[in-house]
Amino acid sequence: MSKRVIIAGGGTGGHIFPAIAIANALTKLNPKTEILFIGAQGKMEMEKVPQAGYRIEGLDITGFNRSSLIKNISLPFKLISSFFQVKRIFRYFNPEAVIGVGGYSSFPVLRYAQSIGTPSFILESNSYAGKSNILLGKKATRIFVATEGMQRFFPAEKIVITGNPVRNDITNSNVSREAGIAFFGLDPEKRTILSIGGSLGAKNINEALYKDLEEFEKNDLQMIWQTGKPFDARGKERAEGKNNISVHDFITRMENAYAAGDLVISRSGAMAISELCVVRKPVIFVPFPYAAEDHQTVNAQNLVNKNAAIMIKENVALQELVPAMIALSKNDKQQQELSNNIGKLAISNADMVIAREILDNLS
């Protein structure tokens, strides 16, 4: 029996890739499921979702700009406009369920769905819920969360603890370290650092690596450096002539990157953490301190408390990040402990649990 489902949200890979994982699980469980994505015009979901084989509609909407209040003048008008766009989409697609995965494009979609009685589902990937999701959670059918203790944000009877969906090409990867290293043209004999500052890059991580780049060669290390587009040109210029540094604005084949990396530098968004748990990599987290309610620091601290990761605060990253990574690269015992402990937190079937719960609520 066919089902029509809208998946709304995006903005970053941490929202988009879990959404695609849920879509894949839904179509695996019920091949007749019709899926339509709704995202924000100009954001990366408008490119990544079609690449995954799904249709997407873009809303003319932006989020609240914390750095420049004057840029928020048009926000109420864009929000009202987006509701009219959502209404039009609902009229022609007529969804039986809506899933919000985070990002500002998910709010008007779920809000409209709830206003007309369409079942709505929320994926709250972080350990500290966002304000929009808290508001939407009051009328949601089910709320999928990654961790325990989320009843302080949502009605307890609506919560389902699932973990976060991880891409199939990562959970089911059989890429060897040698193949991963070869993919990036590096030396299999050298210990490899993977720096992933998120799909949009991480300025302070990049600046720290830029400053101390020679230290990697001095310590017989090599690095796969995902810079994000804003830092790409500077990173490539800085790494020119250095055979031990492979620079990329965005890594599409993350299964190869995780296979190649012996140690990882990363932001501590919920999805990055979920992937690192699955691949069991020793990691130094540099939380983005301006994320809502500073949830990235909360995410990282949860792992530090379990001796499953190291955390360097952004305000000291320029001085401390590279020395900390070099010290970790020389401590095999600590690497093993971090790898074992982060691996214990892995959940690899969240996408199927979420998809089954959604379909069960529609039958």
ZIVENFEN-V768515 format. One record per backbone hydrogen bond with DSSP energy under -0.5 kcal/mol. NH is the residue of the N-H (numbers start at 1). CO is the residue of the C=O. If there is no record, write none. Layout:
BEGIN
nh: [NH & NH]
co: [CO & CO]
END
This chain:
BEGIN
nh: [5 & 5 & 6 & 7 & 8 & 8 & 9 & 10 & 15 & 16 & 17 & 19 & 20 & 21 & 22 & 23 & 24 & 25 & 26 & 27 & 28 & 29 & 30 & 33 & 34 & 35 & 36 & 37 & 38 & 39 & 41 & 43 & 46 & 47 & 48 & 49 & 51 & 52 & 52 & 53 & 54 & 55 & 57 & 59 & 61 & 66 & 71 & 72 & 73 & 75 & 78 & 79 & 80 & 81 & 82 & 83 & 84 & 85 & 86 & 87 & 88 & 89 & 90 & 91 & 92 & 93 & 94 & 96 & 97 & 98 & 99 & 100 & 101 & 101 & 106 & 107 & 108 & 109 & 110 & 111 & 112 & 113 & 114 & 115 & 116 & 116 & 117 & 118 & 119 & 121 & 122 & 123 & 124 & 124 & 125 & 134 & 135 & 136 & 137 & 138 & 138 & 139 & 140 & 141 & 142 & 143 & 144 & 145 & 145 & 146 & 152 & 153 & 154 & 158 & 159 & 159 & 160 & 162 & 162 & 163 & 170 & 171 & 172 & 173 & 180 & 181 & 182 & 183 & 184 & 184 & 185 & 186 & 188 & 190 & 191 & 193 & 194 & 195 & 195 & 196 & 196 & 197 & 197 & 201 & 206 & 207 & 208 & 209 & 210 & 211 & 212 & 213 & 215 & 216 & 217 & 218 & 219 & 220 & 221 & 222 & 223 & 224 & 225 & 225 & 226 & 226 & 227 & 227 & 228 & 228 & 231 & 232 & 232 & 235 & 236 & 237 & 238 & 239 & 240 & 240 & 242 & 243 & 245 & 246 & 247 & 248 & 252 & 254 & 256 & 257 & 258 & 259 & 260 & 261 & 262 & 263 & 264 & 265 & 266 & 267 & 273 & 274 & 275 & 276 & 277 & 278 & 279 & 280 & 281 & 282 & 284 & 285 & 285 & 286 & 289 & 291 & 294 & 295 & 297 & 298 & 299 & 300 & 301 & 302 & 303 & 303 & 304 & 305 & 306 & 307 & 308 & 310 & 312 & 316 & 317 & 317 & 319 & 320 & 321 & 324 & 325 & 326 & 327 & 328 & 329 & 330 & 330 & 331 & 332 & 335 & 336 & 337 & 338 & 339 & 340 & 341 & 342 & 343 & 344 & 345 & 346 & 353 & 354 & 355 & 356 & 357 & 358 & 359 & 360 & 361 & 362 & 362 & 363]
co: [3 & 34 & 97 & 36 & 6 & 99 & 38 & 102 & 12 & 12 & 13 & 15 & 16 & 17 & 18 & 19 & 20 & 21 & 22 & 23 & 24 & 25 & 26 & 30 & 3 & 33 & 5 & 55 & 7 & 57 & 59 & 40 & 43 & 44 & 44 & 45 & 47 & 48 & 49 & 50 & 49 & 35 & 37 & 39 & 59 & 64 & 68 & 69 & 70 & 72 & 74 & 75 & 76 & 77 & 78 & 79 & 80 & 81 & 82 & 83 & 84 & 85 & 86 & 87 & 88 & 89 & 90 & 4 & 4 & 119 & 6 & 121 & 8 & 99 & 103 & 104 & 104 & 105 & 106 & 107 & 108 & 109 & 110 & 111 & 112 & 113 & 114 & 113 & 96 & 98 & 142 & 100 & 122 & 144 & 123 & 130 & 131 & 132 & 133 & 134 & 135 & 136 & 136 & 120 & 120 & 158 & 122 & 143 & 160 & 124 & 149 & 150 & 150 & 155 & 155 & 156 & 143 & 145 & 160 & 145 & 167 & 167 & 168 & 170 & 176 & 177 & 178 & 179 & 180 & 181 & 182 & 181 & 186 & 187 & 220 & 222 & 263 & 193 & 224 & 194 & 265 & 195 & 226 & 198 & 202 & 203 & 204 & 205 & 206 & 207 & 208 & 210 & 212 & 213 & 213 & 214 & 215 & 217 & 216 & 191 & 244 & 193 & 223 & 246 & 195 & 224 & 225 & 248 & 248 & 249 & 228 & 228 & 229 & 231 & 232 & 233 & 234 & 235 & 236 & 237 & 239 & 241 & 242 & 223 & 245 & 225 & 250 & 252 & 253 & 253 & 254 & 255 & 256 & 257 & 192 & 192 & 282 & 194 & 284 & 196 & 269 & 270 & 271 & 272 & 273 & 274 & 275 & 276 & 276 & 262 & 264 & 283 & 310 & 266 & 287 & 288 & 291 & 292 & 294 & 294 & 295 & 296 & 297 & 298 & 299 & 300 & 300 & 301 & 303 & 304 & 303 & 283 & 285 & 313 & 313 & 314 & 316 & 316 & 317 & 320 & 321 & 322 & 323 & 324 & 325 & 326 & 327 & 328 & 330 & 331 & 332 & 333 & 334 & 335 & 336 & 337 & 338 & 339 & 340 & 342 & 343 & 349 & 350 & 351 & 352 & 353 & 354 & 355 & 356 & 357 & 358 & 359 & 359]
END
